[in-house]
Amino acid sequence: QVQLLESGGGVVPAGGSLRLSCAASGTFHEAYDMGWYRQTAGKQRELVAIISASSSARYADSVKDRFTVSRDDATRTVDLQMNSLRPEDTAIYFCYADIYVAWRQRGNYWGQGTQVTVSS
C-alpha cells in the first residue's frame, strides 16, 4: 500500500519559515507529479506547489517567490520550504503524489495533512 506521510508543520510567527516534508512509502515504481495543497475551514483544497518528475515546478500566485518545492527521488520525498510566512498561509497542508504503482496502474495519493499556523 502506498502512503504519504507529512511532517514539519507547526506554529510560526509572521515572517518566519517552515519546511514541510512528505515521504512516500510502499511498493511503487515511481512518482510523477508531486506537491502540496492546502485547505482552510470553509474553503476547497487549493494547489500550493507542484513539481514534475523532471523537476519543473508550478506555484500558486499567492506563494510564488516565497515557497520552494523540491523533490528527491532517491528518498521518494517532496519538500516545501516556506519563507516569509503570512497569517493567510495558515491551513492544513496536504501532500499529493501521482504515482505509477505497477504496470497499467497509476493513481493519486494524499497525505493526512499537517497543520501550519502563522501568528500575527
N, C-alpha and C positions, 0 to 999 in steps of 0.2 A: 504494500500500500504506500502510495506517495503521500508525504506530509510536508507541509511548510511550517516552520517554527520561527516566529519573530522574537526579537529581543532588542533591548536598548531604549524602550520608552521610559518616560518619567516626567517629572516636573522641572521646568527650567524658566528662569526669568526672561522677559522680553529682551531680545538682542543676543541671547545665548545660543548655544549649539547643542545638538544631539546627533548621535549616529545610530541609526537603526540597522539591524542585520537580520537577514532571513536565510535560513539554511534549509535546503530541500533534502529530504531523506527518503529512503526506499529504493526500490528497483525501477530504474528507467534508463533509457538510452541517452537522452539529452533534453535540455530545456531550450525552447525557442525564446519568445519574448518573456521577460521577467520584469517585475517592477512593483510599484506601490500605489495603492489607492487609499483614500481616507473618507471618513464618514462622521458627521455630527448629527445630533438628535434632530429629527425632522427633515433631514436632507438625504438625498440619494448619494450613494457612493460615487466619488469623483476620482478621476485619474490624477495622480500626482506626478509620477515619472515612470517611464517605460524604457527598457534597454533591450535591444535585439541581440541575437546571437553573434552578430558582427559588431556589437558594442555601439550601435547607433542609438542615441538617446533622444527622447522627447519629454518635454515638461509642460505642466500646466503653466499658463501665463503668470499666475499668482506666485509661483515658486521659482520660476526661471531666474537664474543668476544668484539665487540663494541656496538652492538644493542641488546636490550632485548625486546621481545614481551610478553605481558601478557593479560589476559582476566578476566573479571568479569561478570559472567553470571547473577548475580542479577541485575546489571545495563545494561546488554547487551552491554558491552563496550570492545573494544580491544585497547590496547595502544602500542606504540612503543617508548621505551626510547633509544635515540640515543646519544652516547657519542663519544668523540674523533673524531668529525666530520672532514671530509676532503672535499676539493673542488669538488672532483669527486662524492660526495654524493649529489650534487646539482641536483634536479629533482623535478618533481611533484609526490607526494606520494598519492597513491590511496588505500583506504580501500577496503577490499574484505571480503565477507562472503558467505558461503554455508549454506543456510537457509532452514529448514523444515518449510514451511509455514502452511500447513494443511495436512490432510490425502491424501497421494499419491501425494502431491505437494511439490516439492523441487526445489530450483533454486539458481543461482549465482547472487550476487548483488554487485554493485560497488558504492563507493562514487564518488563525483565530483572532488576530488583531492585537495590537499593543497601544496602550493609551499614551498620548502625548498631550501634556498640558503646559501652556505657556502663560505665565502670570504677567500682569501688567504693573 
